[in-house]
Each structure stands twice: as C-alpha cells, then as structure tokens.
Amino acid sequence: MILRPLELHRTDRAALTIAGLAALIFVLLTVTVLGHLGALERADAVISGSAHRFALAHPLWQSAMSAITRTGSTTYIGPVAAVACLALLRWRRWRQAVFVAVAIPMTVEVRVLIMKAVARPRPVEWLTSASGWSFPSGHSTAAAAAALIAVLVGWPLLHRRRDRLILVGIAGAWAAAVGVSRVALTVHWPTDVLGAWLLVAVVVPVIAAGCGALPGPAK
C-alpha cells in the first residue's frame, strides 16, 4: 500500500475530524446495540414492522427495492471498482488507484469483523435472501463506501461546481437508496444501516488520507 509521509493538510484534518466524530457515534451506537436498549429496539421494531407491511401491500415497491438492493452487492460493486482502478492507472493517478483498490475490501473486512463480534440477529421476516449477522449492514457498507470513494476520486477530476454537485447527488442518493432497501425488505434493522454509514465515514477517510487520495489544493 502506497502511503505518503504523515503531513496533514487542511483537507486531511477536516476529513479525519469527521472520521473521529463518526467513530465516537459509531462506538456509542454499537454499545447501545450490544446493551439491547429498549427504546432503540422498539424504534427498530416499529420501523421494520411498518416497512414489512408496506412492502407486502405494494408489490411494485417491493420489486423496486429488490432491484436497488442488488446494486449494493460486492458482486456488482467489485467489477466496477476494478474498471475504475484500471482507468486511474491508465491516467497515471497512482494514489487514487491504490485507494480504490484497497478501500472497499478493507472497509468490508472491518465490517465483517465487527459483525461477528456484535452478532446481532436480523429481523425475522425477510423479503429477500440474506446471510450472516445483522449489524452493521453489509450492502449498506459496500454501497456507501463505493459512493464516498467515487466522490473523493471524482471530485478533483471535475472542474465545474455543477458537475461536482451532480456527482455528490447521484452517489449519495444511490447509497441512501440501498440503505433504505435493506430496511424496506426487512433484512436489516434501521440502526444496522445507520451503523454501516457511520463505519464508512470512519474507515474510508482514514484510508484516503493514508493513500494521499483526499481531494484538495495540495493533491
């Protein structure tokens, strides 16, 4: 892994500050999940139950959520990331290529370790296939990581503010839609998705800073 010397620019400090805050909230959420806080579990159950009933009553919605949720699988994200990595190598953007190559698998691996440690059961009535424990959501982790990576890599390649906003909007909307789909199909509790987003906000910026892939005037 190509790491640059530890010299933090303003962009790095801001990203790592956000990562630190996300880490604090993630730890608090994880402790709450492990402690089976009644209020949190009731809120999860209410939202999950409502989502399940709504999906059963609206087959088109359920079909749409099933289609969206598939895009959050590493089966789809992996090949896209590989193509992006090859394109970056061709353009001689070495640090960004290394970042893309390592960020998704490392984020997914961290998620797996946490998932096994927490061992939270999933909701009972699934509307699609799923495997493993529930917290944090795997599809939500992969999609959010891919979306954030796309923004961090694509930002310096786009020079117009409008284009950058479009990139952020599309990437954010897709990651959010995948997270919503996991709750809509009742394979995850809402806090599983929240945990996934927080985890990504911790891991991806740290990897980006280590690779020197954060956008900014010094890059």
N, C-alpha and C positions, 0 to 999 in steps of 0.2 A: 504494500500500500504506500503510495507516494504522499509523504507528509512534508509540509513546509516548516520552516523554523517557527517557533512559538512567538509570533508578533501580532498582537491583536489590533486591528483597525476598528474604526467606529462601527462598521457593519458587523464585524465579528462580535464585538462587545454587545451590541444590541441583540444579535441572534442568540448568543449564549445567555444573556439575561432572560430572554423569553424562554429559552430552554430550561433555565433554572426555576423560573416560576411554574412552568408546566410540570417539571419534576416534582415540585412541592405539592401541587394539586393532585398529581397522579398518585403520589405516596399516600396522601390523605384519603383519596378515593379507594385505593387498594386496601388500606387498613379498615375503612368503613365496610367494604365488601366482605373482608375476612371476618369482621366483627358481627356480620348479619344484623346491621342496624335496621330496626323495624320500619322506620319511616321510609328509608331508602328502598327496602324490599317491597313495601306496599306500593310505593310510587311505580317501581318497575313492573309489578304485577298488574296494576291498573292500566298502565300504558300498553303493556304486552297483550292483555286480555282484549282491550279495545281494538288494537291492531289486528288481532286474530279474527275477531268478529267482523270487522270491516272488510278484511281480505276475503273471507268466506262469502260475504254478501255482495262483493263486487269482483267477479272473475276477471274482468279486464284489468283492473288494478293489480290483482294478484299476478296475472301474466306479465304485466309491465315490470313489476318488482322482481319477478323471477329472471327476466331478461337483463335488467340492470345489475342484479346481484352477481350474475355470471361474469360480468366485466371486472369485478373485483377479485377474481381468482388469479393466483400467480400463473396459472396455465395460460392466461391471456396477457397478463402484465409482463411476464418474463420475456417472451419473444419481442414485445415492443421495446422493452428496455435494452435488449441485446442489439436491436437495429439502431436504437438511439446511440448506444455506446460505439458501434462501428462508425456511425456518421460523425460523431465527435472525434474519433481517432483520425478519420479521413480529413477533417478540418483542422487537425493538429491542436485540438483543445484537450490536452492530456489530462489536466487535473479534473476537468468536468467528466471526462470518460472514466477515469478511475472512480470518481464519486458515484456515477450512475452504476458502475459495475459492482460496487460493494454496498451501497446504501440500502437497497431493497433487501438483499439476502441477510444483511446484518440486522436490519430492523425486524424482519420476520423472525430471525433466530432469537432475538431478545424477547419478542412477544411469546414465542413457544416456551422459553424458559419460565417466564412469568406465569403463563397459562398453567403449566404443570405445577408450579409452586402454589398457586391460588386454588386450583382445582374446583372451580365454581360450576355447578350443574347448569345446563341450559334450560330454557323453558320446556315444558312437557310436550306441547302440541306443535310440531314443526309443520311448515307448509312447503319445505324443500329439504333436500338432503344436507346433512352436516355431520361433522366428526370432531372428536376432542372436547375439551372443556370450553367454557363459555367466555371467560374474562382474560384478556381483552379480545375483542372480535378480530379474527384473522383477516377476513375480507376487508373490513374497515381499515385495518392497519395497512394492508398492501395498497389499497386504493389511495388512502391519504398520503402514504409515503410516496407513491408514484406521482401524485398530484403536486406535492410540495417539491419534489425533485424536478419535475417539469418546470415549475415556476422559477426555481433557483438557477437552473441551467438556461432556460429560455429567456429570462429577463435581460441579460446583457446582450443577447443576440437580437433583441428587438429594440429599436431606437425610438419609436413613436410611443408616446404615453398611451394612446388609444389601444395600440396593439398589445401593450403590456397588461392593460386592464382587461382586455378580452381574454388573454391567456389566464390571468388570475381567476376571472369569472368562470371560464369553462372548466378549468382544473378544480376549482372549489366546488362548483355545482355538481360535478361528477362524483367527487369524493363524498360529498354530502348525500347524494342520491344513493350511493352504495351503502352508506351507513344506515340511511332510512330503510332501505330494502331489507337489511338484516333484521331490523325490528318488525317491519311490516310482515315478513314471512315467519316471524316468531322463532327464529333460531338463535336470537340473542336478546338479552335484556338491554334496555336503553343505556344503562351505565356501562355495559360492555363496549358499546360504540364510543361513548364518551372517553372511556379508558384508552381505546385504540387511538383516538385523535390526540389525546394528551401524550401518549407514548411516542407517537410520531413527532410531535412538537419538541420532544426531548432529544430523541436519537438522531433524527435527520440533520438538524442544525449543527450538532456536535460533529458528526461525520463530515458535513460540508466544510466546517471550519478547519478540521484536521486535514482535509484534502486541498484546502485553499480554493474551494469552489463557491464560496459565498459571493454574490454579485456586489460590486462596489467600485469606486474610483481607483482603488489600488490593485484591482484584479487584472 
